[in-house]
């Protein structure tokens, strides 16, 4: 199974982990120091769940992006960005490692780096050829996140407030 390092040592993207043996799952987690996994495929993988700090299984459809899909993706991407900001490494996967995982990875890049949706799509595609071919996901990213943000980089971190 090929691992795509969207942000080396921080954000990884792949196809489903179910195709790996137990030894390969352990080797993957150890090699990349994976602390969290987001599984967007319809079947959970308890072998992975037992070996990471947190494991999120959300079966997202790979099609039109309805409100519930956008909301779930947004929540997941904030959690991914928070884990990365805390020094973790997150593996995001779906069945083929292209669209649903690309959507979450792109949203995490937007949260972490303040880039536009178009820039995030380009960044994902530059690492994972054939990713984000779902036109609904791409349109959502490009149209919803069309401006750069200056408040990126501290997602999930508390600000110090002097009293």
trRosetta pair geometry for C-beta under 8 A, 3 or more apart (Angstrom, degrees):
i j d omega theta_ij theta_ji phi_ij phi_ji
1 14 5.8 59 157 -172 113 125
1 15 5.9 -131 -147 55 106 99
1 17 7.5 137 131 -114 178 48
1 19 6.2 136 -69 80 119 115
1 20 6.0 -65 -1 -67 136 103
1 24 7.5 109 19 160 111 132
1 28 7.7 -10 72 -91 121 138
2 14 6.7 180 89 -127 53 89
2 15 7.6 64 50 5 76 101
2 97 7.7 -178 77 91 89 165
3 12 5.4 -21 -173 -164 104 120
3 13 7.6 135 -166 66 56 41
3 14 5.1 -37 -109 -76 60 119
3 28 7.1 158 -66 -145 135 103
3 32 6.7 -138 176 -62 161 144
3 91 7.7 -63 -136 -124 109 109
4 12 6.7 138 73 -163 51 62
4 13 4.5 -29 67 65 107 92
4 14 6.6 170 16 -73 79 59
4 97 7.0 138 10 165 119 124
4 127 5.1 118 179 141 108 104
4 128 4.4 27 -153 -78 169 99
4 131 7.8 -151 98 -54 174 140
5 8 4.4 43 160 -95 134 62
5 9 7.3 33 -152 -14 123 45
5 11 7.5 110 -167 80 53 58
5 12 5.8 -32 -103 -104 55 76
5 127 6.8 -124 73 -160 50 134
6 10 8.0 -89 79 82 81 84
6 11 4.3 -56 70 107 109 106
6 12 6.7 -177 13 -99 87 18
6 13 5.5 70 -35 -13 114 110
6 105 5.0 -159 -84 -168 170 128
6 109 7.0 -109 159 -64 122 115
6 123 7.2 75 -164 138 89 101
6 124 6.4 -12 -124 -110 115 68
6 127 5.5 175 -104 65 54 163
6 128 7.5 -28 -81 -20 89 112
7 10 4.0 -40 107 68 112 113
7 11 4.0 60 32 28 99 102
7 84 7.1 48 80 -144 147 141
7 109 7.5 169 -46 -96 114 88
7 112 7.6 -37 -64 99 159 164
9 32 7.3 -169 -118 -163 45 75
9 33 7.3 14 -152 53 79 115
9 89 6.0 -90 171 -101 48 119
10 84 4.8 64 -175 -140 107 108
10 88 7.7 90 -144 97 66 49
10 89 5.7 -118 -120 -113 24 68
10 90 7.2 5 160 24 54 80
11 80 7.1 67 -115 168 105 117
11 84 6.2 -15 -57 -91 94 137
11 89 7.6 -143 -55 -155 28 61
11 90 5.7 -4 -113 63 62 94
11 92 7.2 -1 -168 1 84 111
11 105 6.0 128 164 -138 123 93
11 108 6.0 167 -120 108 142 142
11 109 7.5 -156 81 -66 171 81
12 32 6.0 12 -51 -176 153 156
12 34 7.1 -68 31 -97 139 107
12 89 6.8 39 -9 170 109 96
12 90 6.9 -170 31 96 76 47
12 91 4.5 -26 77 -106 113 69
12 92 7.0 166 86 22 55 66
13 91 7.6 164 -84 -159 21 59
13 92 5.4 -22 -105 69 71 91
13 93 6.9 143 -164 -85 49 60
13 97 5.7 125 151 -167 85 94
13 101 4.8 134 -150 145 98 123
13 102 6.9 63 -151 -77 151 56
13 105 5.2 -32 -74 -61 125 151
13 124 7.6 58 -19 -147 166 95
13 127 7.6 110 37 109 124 123
13 128 5.8 -54 88 -62 136 147
13 131 7.4 35 132 -111 152 144
14 17 7.3 72 99 -68 128 74
14 91 6.4 -17 18 -167 112 105
14 92 7.9 147 25 79 64 46
14 93 4.7 -28 73 -98 76 112
14 97 4.7 -68 160 -108 23 135
14 101 7.2 -130 46 -164 33 170
15 19 7.1 6 111 19 114 132
15 93 6.2 42 131 -157 11 109
15 94 7.4 -56 -137 75 46 53
15 95 6.6 -16 -156 143 84 33
15 96 5.4 -32 -113 -154 100 23
15 97 3.9 -81 -60 -19 55 112
16 19 6.1 100 90 -7 91 94
16 39 7.7 61 -129 -146 76 96
16 41 5.0 25 -98 -36 113 162
16 43 7.8 43 -149 61 136 100
16 45 7.6 151 -177 -50 87 134
16 93 5.8 143 -94 148 32 123
16 94 7.0 -49 -64 128 78 25
16 95 5.4 -6 -36 -126 114 38
16 97 7.7 -130 -18 -45 47 87
17 20 5.4 -46 -174 21 65 119
17 25 6.1 76 177 -112 115 99
17 28 7.4 -151 -129 68 109 161
17 37 7.5 -21 -23 -156 148 145
17 39 7.4 -77 17 -104 110 112
17 45 5.0 -166 78 80 112 178
17 47 7.6 -149 130 75 121 106
17 48 5.2 61 100 -54 162 139
17 91 7.9 70 -63 131 123 141
17 93 6.1 123 -30 67 85 164
18 41 7.5 -106 -9 93 123 157
18 43 6.5 37 -71 91 146 124
18 45 5.6 -141 -74 -92 74 117
20 24 3.8 -133 -169 95 103 121
20 25 4.9 137 109 -58 128 74
20 28 6.8 -41 -143 -17 167 137
21 24 4.6 96 50 7 75 103
21 25 7.1 -132 94 -7 40 85
22 25 5.7 -52 -151 31 31 113
22 26 6.6 28 154 -14 64 106
22 47 5.9 -127 -116 -148 77 140
23 26 5.8 -56 -151 39 32 111
23 27 6.2 33 152 -20 66 109
24 27 5.5 -52 -142 38 33 113
24 28 6.2 39 155 -24 65 103
25 28 5.8 -54 -151 32 28 113
25 29 6.6 22 155 -14 63 107
25 45 7.7 -163 -121 156 138 128
25 47 5.1 49 113 130 174 120
25 48 5.8 -121 -162 -77 122 77
25 51 7.1 141 140 23 105 154
26 29 5.9 -58 -148 38 30 108
26 30 6.1 22 157 -12 66 112
26 51 6.7 -146 -106 -126 67 160
27 30 5.9 -61 -142 44 28 107
27 31 5.8 30 161 -24 67 111
28 31 6.0 -54 -138 34 23 110
28 32 6.4 -11 173 14 60 111
28 34 6.9 9 131 -4 81 137
28 91 7.7 50 150 -89 116 159
29 32 7.0 -77 -144 53 19 86
29 33 7.8 50 165 -119 54 11
29 34 4.6 -91 -134 47 65 110
29 48 7.3 167 -66 -138 124 76
29 51 5.2 -33 -131 130 178 129
29 52 6.5 -131 -135 -70 126 92
30 33 7.2 16 -167 -75 29 49
32 89 5.7 -162 146 143 90 148
32 91 7.1 94 96 -67 147 109
33 89 5.2 99 94 17 80 142
34 37 6.5 41 164 -64 127 89
34 52 5.9 -52 124 -105 93 118
34 89 5.2 -98 -106 98 42 104
34 90 7.3 86 -149 -120 81 16
34 91 5.0 -10 -132 -18 133 113
35 52 5.9 121 172 -160 26 90
35 53 4.5 7 177 8 85 121
35 54 7.7 28 141 27 76 73
35 83 6.4 -174 91 -177 115 115
35 88 3.7 -103 59 -147 140 104
35 89 5.5 112 8 43 87 64
35 90 7.1 -49 62 -72 79 58
36 52 5.6 142 -97 163 26 127
36 53 5.6 -49 -69 62 78 97
36 54 4.8 1 -119 65 100 82
36 55 7.0 -170 -156 -76 60 42
36 56 7.6 21 -180 0 102 95
36 79 8.0 -149 171 142 154 98
36 80 7.4 -169 103 -116 135 62
36 83 4.8 -54 11 -155 150 163
36 88 5.6 45 0 157 107 142
36 89 7.6 173 32 86 74 42
36 90 4.6 -23 76 -109 101 83
36 91 7.4 -177 95 28 52 66
37 48 5.3 -19 27 152 171 126
37 49 7.4 -109 58 -83 127 51
37 52 5.3 139 -5 28 97 167
37 54 7.9 -162 34 103 58 53
37 55 4.9 3 60 -121 97 80
37 56 7.3 -168 97 33 56 63
37 90 7.2 166 -87 -160 28 65
37 91 4.9 -14 -112 67 79 98
37 92 7.8 165 -161 -84 52 33
37 93 7.3 -21 -166 18 97 102
38 56 4.9 -9 -116 66 71 105
38 58 7.4 -22 -168 26 89 100
38 76 5.7 97 -140 -170 141 119
38 79 7.9 132 -82 88 121 115
38 80 6.3 -45 -29 -79 141 112
38 90 6.6 27 -6 178 101 111
38 91 7.3 -169 29 95 65 51
38 92 4.5 -5 61 -116 110 76
38 93 7.3 156 84 26 63 55
38 101 7.8 147 93 -119 104 80
38 104 6.0 -141 111 153 151 163
39 44 6.2 117 89 -122 153 56
39 45 6.2 177 -103 15 153 97
39 48 7.4 131 -59 77 127 143
39 55 7.0 16 -3 -177 110 91
39 56 7.0 -178 28 91 70 52
39 57 4.6 -14 69 -109 111 74
39 58 7.5 144 82 28 60 52
39 93 6.0 -12 -114 69 59 89
39 94 7.8 131 -170 -94 47 42
40 58 6.1 -17 -114 77 63 77
40 59 7.0 115 -178 -124 47 28
40 60 4.8 -32 -162 27 105 105
40 92 7.2 30 -15 -178 114 83
40 93 6.8 -164 25 100 85 40
40 94 4.0 -38 76 -92 108 91
40 100 4.1 -166 130 135 149 132
40 101 6.0 -164 26 -64 134 68
40 104 6.8 -164 -57 -17 138 137
41 59 6.9 -24 129 -115 24 76
41 93 7.0 -26 -17 121 108 86
41 94 5.2 138 -59 -162 76 49
41 95 4.9 119 -109 -62 109 68
41 100 8.0 160 -63 68 53 148
42 59 4.5 53 -108 -127 60 126
44 49 6.7 16 174 -43 110 135
44 55 7.9 89 -155 144 105 123
44 57 4.3 -35 -97 -103 96 163
45 48 4.5 45 103 14 111 111
45 49 6.6 163 91 -19 59 90
46 49 5.0 -54 -139 38 42 120
46 50 6.2 44 163 -25 71 102
47 50 6.5 -56 -155 29 23 109
47 51 7.2 3 154 -6 56 117
48 51 6.1 -80 -158 41 34 104
48 52 6.4 3 164 -4 74 118
48 55 6.3 137 114 -119 91 134
49 52 7.0 -77 -142 39 23 95
49 55 4.0 -131 -119 59 73 169
49 57 7.8 -36 -82 -36 121 115
52 55 5.5 113 68 -61 116 92
53 83 7.7 160 79 -137 132 117
53 88 6.8 -95 35 -120 145 134
54 79 8.0 -101 108 170 145 121
54 83 7.4 -130 48 -95 119 133
56 76 6.4 177 117 -124 153 99
56 79 6.9 88 -38 103 156 152
58 72 5.7 175 175 179 147 127
58 76 6.4 -118 27 -73 149 134
60 69 5.9 99 -153 -138 99 93
60 72 6.3 -174 -93 100 105 135
60 73 6.9 73 -118 -69 149 91
60 94 7.4 -69 58 -110 101 123
60 100 4.9 150 80 -139 120 125
60 103 7.7 -126 129 64 157 140
61 64 7.9 2 105 50 123 59
61 69 6.5 -80 47 -93 87 130
62 94 7.2 113 -67 165 120 150
62 95 7.8 -86 -24 27 144 115
62 99 4.9 93 -142 87 111 140
62 100 5.4 -90 -84 -44 93 101
62 134 6.1 -130 -175 -84 82 143
63 134 7.4 -127 -100 -147 15 124
63 136 6.7 31 148 33 39 152
64 69 7.9 154 109 23 57 152
64 136 4.9 -153 -124 -130 43 162
65 69 4.9 -129 -150 90 61 129
65 70 5.5 82 163 -60 103 89
65 73 7.8 -33 -147 1 113 147
65 103 8.0 172 -102 -133 126 146
65 136 4.8 171 -8 148 91 108
65 137 6.0 126 -56 -86 128 54
65 140 4.6 -24 63 -58 162 150
66 69 5.1 95 53 8 67 104
66 70 7.2 -133 100 -4 33 91
67 70 5.7 -57 -145 39 32 110
67 71 6.1 31 157 -19 67 108
68 71 5.7 -52 -142 38 30 112
68 72 6.2 30 158 -17 64 107
69 72 5.9 -55 -145 39 28 108
69 73 6.1 28 156 -18 64 110
70 73 5.8 -57 -145 39 27 111
70 74 6.2 30 156 -22 63 108
70 140 6.6 -146 -100 -161 107 138
70 144 7.9 164 -145 -82 126 165
71 74 5.8 -55 -148 34 28 112
71 75 6.5 26 156 -16 63 106
72 75 5.9 -56 -149 37 31 110
72 76 6.2 29 155 -17 65 109
73 76 5.8 -57 -145 40 29 110
73 77 6.1 28 158 -21 65 109
73 103 5.6 -60 -139 138 137 116
73 104 6.0 -135 -148 -87 83 71
73 107 5.8 146 154 -22 98 161
74 77 5.9 -56 -144 35 27 109
74 78 6.6 27 157 -19 62 105
74 107 6.6 -132 -103 -167 46 146
75 78 6.0 -56 -153 33 29 110
75 79 6.6 26 152 -15 63 107
76 79 5.7 -60 -152 38 33 110
76 80 6.2 35 151 -21 68 105
76 104 5.3 -51 112 -130 124 117
76 107 7.7 81 82 81 85 138
77 80 5.4 -49 -145 35 35 114
77 81 6.3 36 155 -19 66 104
77 104 5.5 -164 -77 -157 84 65
77 107 3.3 -82 -98 114 160 114
77 108 4.6 -144 -154 -63 84 64
77 110 7.5 15 165 52 144 99
77 111 5.7 155 143 -13 103 136
78 81 5.7 -52 -146 38 31 111
78 82 6.3 35 152 -22 63 106
78 111 6.1 -176 -98 -124 55 158
78 155 5.9 -140 -147 180 70 123
78 156 6.6 141 169 -57 80 102
79 82 5.6 -51 -147 34 31 115
79 83 6.5 33 154 -19 63 104
79 156 7.6 102 -118 -85 31 140
80 83 5.9 -56 -153 35 30 110
80 84 6.5 28 152 -16 64 107
80 90 4.9 170 -146 126 87 172
80 92 6.8 1 -114 -67 143 120
80 104 6.4 116 -23 165 155 102
80 105 7.9 -111 149 -99 162 44
80 107 8.0 100 47 90 130 92
80 108 4.3 -62 99 -100 127 130
80 111 7.9 124 75 54 89 141
81 84 5.7 -56 -149 38 32 111
81 85 6.2 34 153 -19 66 107
81 108 5.0 -178 -61 -148 83 77
81 111 4.0 -88 -67 107 159 130
81 112 5.0 -160 -132 -61 103 86
81 155 3.9 12 123 82 129 144
81 156 6.2 161 101 -3 85 118
82 85 5.7 -55 -147 38 30 112
82 86 6.4 22 155 -13 64 109
82 155 5.7 -104 -66 121 65 88
82 156 2.6 127 -110 -79 99 173
82 157 7.5 175 -132 -42 75 60
83 86 5.8 -62 -149 42 30 107
83 88 4.0 -58 168 63 87 138
83 90 5.3 100 91 -61 134 117
83 156 7.8 3 -22 89 41 170
84 87 7.9 120 -179 -10 30 7
84 88 6.0 -89 -82 67 32 78
84 89 7.6 65 -107 -100 72 31
84 90 6.2 -73 -59 1 90 114
84 108 7.1 103 -4 180 142 120
84 112 6.3 -27 88 -97 142 135
85 112 7.4 -165 -60 -117 93 94
85 153 7.6 121 -106 171 114 45
85 154 6.8 105 -139 -140 147 33
85 155 6.0 -177 -28 64 144 72
85 156 5.6 160 49 66 137 107
85 157 5.5 -115 148 -45 141 109
86 156 7.3 -70 -33 114 103 126
86 157 7.8 171 -67 -83 76 89
90 108 7.6 -148 74 -133 144 164
92 101 4.5 147 127 -149 96 90
92 104 4.9 -161 -156 89 146 126
92 105 5.4 -166 58 -60 148 90
92 108 7.7 -163 -40 -7 149 143
93 97 5.8 -35 -138 -93 77 85
93 101 5.4 -7 -122 -89 22 138
94 97 6.3 175 49 -71 74 32
94 98 7.4 -85 62 38 119 55
94 99 6.9 -64 63 64 158 70
94 100 3.8 109 -77 62 153 116
94 101 4.6 -144 -3 -30 95 93
95 100 7.9 74 15 27 76 124
96 99 7.4 45 65 10 109 84
97 101 5.3 -31 -143 42 47 149
97 128 7.0 -133 139 -151 96 137
97 131 7.6 -66 130 -100 68 101
98 101 6.9 81 32 47 17 97
98 102 5.8 -17 160 -23 37 124
98 128 6.9 -174 -116 147 60 125
98 130 5.8 -64 -121 124 124 86
98 131 4.7 -158 -150 -118 66 57
98 132 6.9 -146 167 -25 74 35
98 133 6.5 -10 158 13 127 96
99 102 5.5 -55 -135 34 17 114
99 103 6.5 21 160 -23 59 101
99 131 7.2 176 -67 -165 39 62
99 132 6.2 120 -115 -100 57 37
99 133 6.6 -75 -79 46 101 68
99 134 4.2 73 -139 -13 128 123
99 137 5.8 162 -167 1 91 158
100 103 5.6 -46 -150 27 32 114
100 104 6.8 24 155 -10 63 102
101 104 6.0 -54 -148 40 36 106
101 105 6.0 35 154 -18 67 111
101 131 7.9 -82 83 -139 90 115
102 105 5.7 -57 -141 42 29 111
102 106 6.0 31 158 -22 65 108
102 124 5.0 104 -151 171 92 148
102 128 6.7 -140 -93 79 104 142
102 131 4.3 154 -91 177 135 108
102 132 4.2 -148 145 -58 149 85
102 134 8.0 161 66 26 126 105
102 137 7.0 91 92 138 105 149
103 106 5.9 -56 -146 35 25 110
103 107 6.4 22 156 -15 62 108
103 132 7.3 135 -60 -104 62 93
103 134 7.7 -33 -55 61 113 132
103 137 4.7 -99 -86 -152 111 126
103 140 7.9 20 -135 75 112 128
103 141 7.2 -148 -132 -58 71 118
104 107 5.8 -56 -148 39 31 110
104 108 6.3 33 152 -21 65 105
105 108 5.6 -53 -148 35 31 112
105 109 6.5 35 152 -20 64 102
105 124 5.7 121 99 -107 119 116
106 109 5.6 -51 -151 33 33 113
106 110 6.6 36 150 -20 64 103
106 117 7.0 55 160 -149 121 66
106 120 3.9 105 -161 144 85 117
106 121 5.9 24 -125 -72 140 52
106 123 7.5 145 -115 63 75 101
106 124 5.2 -56 -72 -35 93 138
106 132 7.0 69 -44 -85 139 139
106 141 5.4 -21 134 -123 143 145
107 110 5.5 -49 -149 33 35 115
107 111 6.4 34 152 -17 65 105
107 120 7.4 87 -56 172 26 159
107 141 7.5 -121 -67 -110 73 100
108 111 5.6 -55 -148 39 34 111
108 112 6.0 24 157 -13 68 112
109 112 5.8 -61 -138 44 28 105
109 113 5.5 -20 179 23 68 117
109 115 6.1 -29 140 43 98 121
109 119 7.9 -141 130 110 125 88
109 120 4.5 155 81 -127 124 99
109 123 5.8 172 -159 77 165 148
109 124 7.4 -141 -5 -52 148 91
110 113 7.0 -71 -118 55 14 79
110 114 7.2 53 -174 -113 50 12
110 115 5.9 -105 -107 63 56 71
110 116 7.5 -13 -116 172 100 8
110 117 6.6 1 -87 -83 134 57
110 120 5.1 -42 -54 -63 88 147
110 141 7.8 -158 -49 -152 139 94
110 145 5.2 -45 -135 -159 146 159
110 149 7.4 75 175 15 80 124
110 152 7.5 -130 155 -107 43 129
111 152 6.4 153 163 -134 30 93
111 155 4.6 30 164 -62 110 158
112 152 6.0 55 130 179 17 109
112 153 6.3 64 -173 -91 51 43
112 155 6.5 -81 -81 13 55 125
113 152 5.5 -9 101 145 10 153
113 153 7.2 67 -96 -67 30 79
114 148 5.4 57 145 -177 91 80
114 149 3.9 -128 -142 71 87 75
114 150 6.2 78 -151 -81 152 18
114 151 7.0 141 -100 52 117 42
114 152 3.1 -138 -48 -3 89 135
114 153 7.0 -33 -24 -23 107 86
115 119 3.9 -110 171 91 118 133
115 120 5.5 148 94 -54 115 80
115 123 7.3 79 94 -19 165 138
115 148 6.3 -29 -129 -118 29 86
115 152 7.9 28 -9 -58 55 170
116 119 4.6 98 53 7 78 102
116 120 6.9 -140 97 -5 42 87
116 142 7.6 42 151 -133 101 54
116 145 5.7 155 -164 131 51 85
116 146 5.9 22 -151 -152 113 25
116 147 6.5 140 -101 47 97 3
116 148 5.8 -63 -49 -68 82 64
117 120 5.5 -54 -147 36 33 112
117 121 6.3 36 154 -21 66 103
117 140 7.6 -147 -154 110 148 51
117 141 3.5 166 -166 155 113 70
117 142 4.5 -152 102 -80 120 29
117 143 7.2 -45 57 23 158 33
117 144 6.2 98 -58 61 148 73
117 145 3.5 124 -46 68 96 99
117 146 6.4 -35 23 -68 107 48
118 121 5.7 -50 -148 34 31 112
118 122 6.4 32 152 -18 63 107
118 141 7.4 150 -57 122 37 96
118 142 4.9 61 -68 -119 81 92
118 146 7.4 48 -11 -121 104 63
119 122 5.6 -55 -148 39 32 113
119 123 6.3 35 152 -23 65 105
120 123 5.6 -51 -146 34 32 113
120 124 6.5 31 155 -18 64 104
120 141 6.1 -120 74 -176 118 128
120 145 7.1 16 11 97 132 143
121 124 5.9 -56 -150 36 30 109
121 125 6.2 22 155 -12 65 112
121 132 5.5 -157 -145 132 88 163
121 138 5.7 72 -122 -132 144 86
121 141 5.5 137 -55 102 106 144
121 142 6.6 -24 -11 -62 143 93
122 125 5.9 -60 -143 43 28 108
122 126 6.2 34 156 -28 64 107
123 126 5.8 -53 -147 28 27 113
123 127 7.0 11 158 -5 60 107
124 127 6.3 -72 -160 42 31 99
124 128 5.8 -34 169 40 72 108
124 131 5.2 -112 144 108 103 140
124 132 5.6 85 98 -17 134 130
125 128 6.7 -76 -116 68 27 68
125 129 7.0 59 -171 -108 66 39
125 131 5.6 -152 -94 63 58 95
125 132 6.0 -85 -65 46 95 115
127 131 7.8 2 76 11 75 146
128 131 3.7 56 104 -31 112 134
130 133 6.6 -32 -176 -37 56 121
132 137 6.0 -126 -143 100 82 123
132 138 5.5 109 167 -74 105 96
132 141 7.8 -34 -148 15 135 150
134 137 4.1 60 91 11 111 112
134 138 6.7 164 88 -12 58 86
135 138 5.6 -55 -143 42 36 111
135 139 6.0 38 158 -20 69 107
136 139 5.9 -52 -143 38 27 110
136 140 6.3 32 154 -21 61 108
137 140 5.7 -55 -149 35 29 114
137 141 6.4 25 155 -16 64 107
138 141 5.9 -56 -148 38 30 109
138 142 6.1 19 159 -11 67 113
139 142 6.0 -61 -139 45 27 104
139 143 5.6 9 169 -5 67 119
140 143 6.4 -65 -132 46 18 97
140 144 5.6 2 175 -5 61 122
141 144 6.6 -59 -124 44 16 99
141 145 5.9 -36 -172 37 56 112
142 145 7.4 -67 -114 60 11 74
142 146 6.6 49 166 -86 52 85
143 146 6.3 -10 -147 -48 24 114
149 152 5.2 109 92 -40 105 97
151 154 7.5 -79 172 44 67 99
152 155 7.2 -20 -153 -36 58 99
154 157 4.5 -89 -171 50 80 117
154 159 7.3 62 152 -76 146 83
